[in-house]
Amino acid sequence: MEQTAFTDKVALVTGSSRGIGRAIALALARAGADVAVNHSKEGGTSEANAEEVCREIESFGRKAFPVQGDIASKESVKAMFEAVSARLGRLDFLVLNAARAPFKPLEKLREKEIRQLVDTNYIGNIFCIQAAVSMLQASGGKIVFVSSLGSRFYNPSYPLGSMKAAMESVVRDCAESLLPKGIWVNAVCGGIVKTDSFKVLRLYMEEIEHIPDELCVAPEEIADAVVFLCGPGARAIRGQTIVVDNGLSNRLYRPAWIKRQDSK
Ligand SMILES: NC(=O)c1ccc[n+]([C@@H]2O[C@H](COP(=O)([O-])OP(=O)(O)OC[C@H]3O[C@@H](n4cnc5c(N)ncnc54)[C@H](OP(=O)(O)O)[C@@H]3O)[C@@H](O)[C@H]2O)c1
């Protein structure tokens, strides 16, 4: 088998059964890593999608297995990391990608929705970090969190933004607190990516449809940044959030769309 940068490395990507997580799992595997593909629910499309991602990874010669785990549940997270240890024997990269949130203004959230928002998108990520520390310490591993522009810009139907802002702060804190253990922590803040969650968001925010494709980002472009942060080229980057948004957030006012001289 071809030797690549991540040969013999193992990644766990939360929420990698579809969307951006799927692209990250595939990109890490293409770079040589074996991958645990996390999905949230037993059975149904959740499990079937994860199995399909694993088949794709195996088709280019890497190991993969689907691992059910709801990150909002401490027991479930514990079992997920035990499964990674038992099946793949180590952990080098933890990618915190899973997210689930209602699309409605904060002031309209019911108590149950507020608790789910925090349980999944803040506490769940911290459960994962805590459960991963010993394995990542053993490997000198990396944690990469997937954030979004909601961490820094208002969107009326996106309460997830405040959780992303909190997590970007956690990324900075953990980069310091986990440094003595040799664990690197960073984040990628994605722009607009046309995944399943975008299809729901556009029902609540029609204007988002009018953002030209040239200002959106492909899942693979987020994945490339995650792979970079996991690799040796990012050895001097710690506690940072790298924005990957095709320049969408550079301007408050965009008088006319200037077509990019595309380098892709
Ligand atoms: N789409 C965008 O425009 C955009 C932009 C920037 C950043 N992001 C961020 O990128 C990440 C992925 O977004 P996406 O658009 O690809 O999302 P998506 O298509 O909705 O997929 C979400 C993934 O997370 C999993 N998941 C949800 N709740 C979970 C839980 N409690 N435990 C474990 N897994 C769970 C889902 O698993 P199942 O298949 O089992 O449901 C699925 O694999 C999120 O953190 C999101 O905030 C998205």
PDBQT file of the ligand as one rigid body, heavy atoms in Angstrom, charges set to zero:
ROOT
HETATM    1  N1  LIG A 301     -23.570  23.437   6.144  1.00  0.00    +0.000 N 
HETATM    2  C1  LIG A 301     -22.971  24.594   6.383  1.00  0.00    +0.000 C 
HETATM    3  O1  LIG A 301     -23.218  25.616   5.711  1.00  0.00    +0.000 OA
HETATM    4  C2  LIG A 301     -21.914  24.694   7.452  1.00  0.00    +0.000 A 
HETATM    5  C3  LIG A 301     -21.060  25.782   7.426  1.00  0.00    +0.000 A 
HETATM    6  C4  LIG A 301     -20.056  25.885   8.391  1.00  0.00    +0.000 A 
HETATM    7  C5  LIG A 301     -19.934  24.914   9.369  1.00  0.00    +0.000 A 
HETATM    8  N2  LIG A 301     -20.812  23.867   9.391  1.00  0.00    +0.000 N 
HETATM    9  C6  LIG A 301     -20.620  22.887  10.456  1.00  0.00    +0.000 C 
HETATM   10  O2  LIG A 301     -20.118  21.700   9.885  1.00  0.00    +0.000 OA
HETATM   11  C7  LIG A 301     -20.561  20.577  10.631  1.00  0.00    +0.000 C 
HETATM   12  C8  LIG A 301     -21.281  19.615   9.732  1.00  0.00    +0.000 C 
HETATM   13  O3  LIG A 301     -22.353  20.308   9.107  1.00  0.00    +0.000 OA
HETATM   14  P1  LIG A 301     -23.229  19.651   7.952  1.00  0.00    +0.000 P 
HETATM   15  O4  LIG A 301     -23.900  20.765   7.257  1.00  0.00    +0.000 OA
HETATM   16  O5  LIG A 301     -22.399  18.664   7.196  1.00  0.00    +0.000 OA
HETATM   17  O6  LIG A 301     -24.315  18.873   8.844  1.00  0.00    +0.000 OA
HETATM   18  P2  LIG A 301     -25.375  17.754   8.435  1.00  0.00    +0.000 P 
HETATM   19  O7  LIG A 301     -25.388  17.535   6.976  1.00  0.00    +0.000 OA
HETATM   20  O8  LIG A 301     -26.635  18.142   9.149  1.00  0.00    +0.000 OA
HETATM   21  O9  LIG A 301     -24.763  16.448   9.153  1.00  0.00    +0.000 OA
HETATM   22  C9  LIG A 301     -24.687  16.421  10.532  1.00  0.00    +0.000 C 
HETATM   23  C10 LIG A 301     -23.895  15.210  10.976  1.00  0.00    +0.000 C 
HETATM   24  O10 LIG A 301     -23.793  15.242  12.410  1.00  0.00    +0.000 OA
HETATM   25  C11 LIG A 301     -24.322  14.037  12.934  1.00  0.00    +0.000 C 
HETATM   26  N3  LIG A 301     -24.911  14.285  14.252  1.00  0.00    +0.000 N 
HETATM   27  C12 LIG A 301     -25.922  15.145  14.570  1.00  0.00    +0.000 A 
HETATM   28  N4  LIG A 301     -26.174  15.092  15.887  1.00  0.00    +0.000 NA
HETATM   29  C13 LIG A 301     -25.310  14.184  16.414  1.00  0.00    +0.000 A 
HETATM   30  C14 LIG A 301     -25.083  13.675  17.708  1.00  0.00    +0.000 A 
HETATM   31  N5  LIG A 301     -25.806  14.097  18.761  1.00  0.00    +0.000 N 
HETATM   32  N6  LIG A 301     -24.116  12.749  17.879  1.00  0.00    +0.000 NA
HETATM   33  C15 LIG A 301     -23.378  12.312  16.841  1.00  0.00    +0.000 A 
HETATM   34  N7  LIG A 301     -23.556  12.748  15.590  1.00  0.00    +0.000 NA
HETATM   35  C16 LIG A 301     -24.499  13.677  15.368  1.00  0.00    +0.000 A 
HETATM   36  C17 LIG A 301     -25.304  13.537  11.901  1.00  0.00    +0.000 C 
HETATM   37  O11 LIG A 301     -25.485  12.135  12.058  1.00  0.00    +0.000 OA
HETATM   38  P3  LIG A 301     -26.794  11.351  11.483  1.00  0.00    +0.000 P 
HETATM   39  O12 LIG A 301     -26.533  11.115  10.037  1.00  0.00    +0.000 OA
HETATM   40  O13 LIG A 301     -26.820  10.137  12.308  1.00  0.00    +0.000 OA
HETATM   41  O14 LIG A 301     -27.965  12.271  11.714  1.00  0.00    +0.000 OA
HETATM   42  C18 LIG A 301     -24.555  13.903  10.614  1.00  0.00    +0.000 C 
HETATM   43  O15 LIG A 301     -23.558  12.946  10.347  1.00  0.00    +0.000 OA
HETATM   44  C19 LIG A 301     -21.444  21.149  11.751  1.00  0.00    +0.000 C 
HETATM   45  O16 LIG A 301     -20.668  21.339  12.901  1.00  0.00    +0.000 OA
HETATM   46  C20 LIG A 301     -21.879  22.485  11.184  1.00  0.00    +0.000 C 
HETATM   47  O17 LIG A 301     -22.248  23.404  12.171  1.00  0.00    +0.000 OA
HETATM   48  C21 LIG A 301     -21.779  23.722   8.453  1.00  0.00    +0.000 A 
ENDROOT
TORSDOF 0
